[in-house]
């Protein structure tokens, strides 16, 4: 397949009307227009970026968000364990 045909196919075969699917006409990070004759850098399947820098910036942002989410989960789990321990210590059996 010739490069121009492949490129035209890549841009023209976009799924129409599918929510959540990024369009392949602009960078997902900076919104710069993607030219048909320039390279497109993909990340996470079908999310387009205009440059390696934009793609790496998004990867960095995703890594930061993942670390923050892991910390929140760790804190939440620790707090839940603490509260569970307090509830168990409050239970007092009354023996007659």
C-alpha positions as CSV (number, residue, x, y, z in Angstrom):
1,X,0.0,0.0,0.0
2,X,1.4,3.4,-1.0
3,X,2.2,5.8,1.9
4,X,-0.3,8.4,0.6
5,X,-3.1,5.8,0.5
6,X,-2.2,4.5,3.9
7,X,-2.1,8.0,5.3
8,X,-5.5,8.8,3.7
9,X,-6.9,5.6,5.0
10,X,-5.6,6.4,8.5
11,X,-7.3,9.8,8.7
12,X,-10.5,9.0,6.7
13,X,-11.5,5.8,8.4
14,X,-12.3,7.4,11.7
15,X,-15.2,5.8,13.6
16,X,-18.1,8.3,13.4
17,X,-20.1,9.1,16.4
18,X,-18.4,6.9,18.9
19,X,-18.2,8.7,22.2
20,X,-14.8,8.5,24.0
21,X,-12.8,8.0,20.9
22,X,-10.3,10.7,20.2
23,X,-10.4,12.2,16.7
24,X,-7.2,11.8,14.7
25,X,-7.1,15.4,13.5
26,X,-5.5,17.1,16.5
27,X,-3.0,16.3,19.2
28,X,-4.7,15.0,22.3
29,X,-2.4,17.1,24.6
30,X,-1.8,20.5,22.9
31,X,-4.7,20.3,20.3
32,X,-2.3,21.2,17.5
33,X,-3.6,20.1,14.1
34,X,-2.2,16.9,12.7
35,X,-1.2,17.3,9.1
36,X,-1.8,14.4,6.7
37,X,1.9,14.4,5.7
38,X,3.5,14.5,9.1
39,X,4.2,11.7,11.7
40,X,1.5,11.0,14.3
41,X,2.7,9.6,17.6
42,X,0.2,7.2,19.2
43,X,-0.2,6.3,22.9
44,X,-2.7,4.0,24.7
45,X,-4.0,2.5,21.5
46,X,-5.6,5.2,19.5
47,X,-4.8,8.5,21.1
48,X,-2.8,10.8,18.7
49,X,0.0,13.2,19.6
50,X,1.8,15.7,17.3
51,X,5.3,14.9,18.7
52,X,7.2,12.6,20.9
53,X,7.4,15.4,23.4
54,X,3.6,15.6,23.7
55,X,3.3,11.9,24.0
56,X,6.0,11.7,26.7
57,X,4.4,14.5,28.6
58,X,1.1,12.6,28.6
59,X,3.0,9.5,29.7
60,X,4.5,11.5,32.6
61,X,1.2,13.0,33.6
62,X,-0.4,9.5,33.6
63,X,2.4,8.2,35.8
64,X,2.0,11.0,38.3
65,X,-1.8,10.4,38.4
66,X,-1.2,6.7,38.9
67,X,1.2,7.3,41.8
68,X,-1.2,9.8,43.4
69,X,-4.1,7.3,43.1
70,X,-1.9,4.5,44.6
71,X,-1.1,6.8,47.6
72,X,-4.8,7.7,48.1
73,X,-5.7,4.0,48.0
74,X,-2.9,3.1,50.4
75,X,-4.1,5.9,52.8
76,X,-7.7,4.8,52.5
77,X,-6.8,1.2,53.2
78,X,-4.7,2.2,56.2
79,X,-7.5,4.3,57.6
80,X,-10.0,1.5,57.1
81,X,-7.7,-0.9,58.9
82,X,-7.3,1.5,61.7
83,X,-11.1,2.0,62.0
84,X,-11.7,-1.7,61.9
85,X,-9.3,-2.2,64.7
86,X,-11.0,0.5,66.8
87,X,-14.4,-1.2,66.2
88,X,-13.1,-4.6,67.3
89,X,-11.5,-3.2,70.4
90,X,-14.8,-1.6,71.4
91,X,-16.6,-4.9,71.5
92,X,-16.7,-6.0,75.0
93,X,-18.3,-9.3,76.0
94,X,-20.4,-9.3,79.1
95,X,-20.1,-12.5,80.9
96,X,-22.5,-13.2,83.7
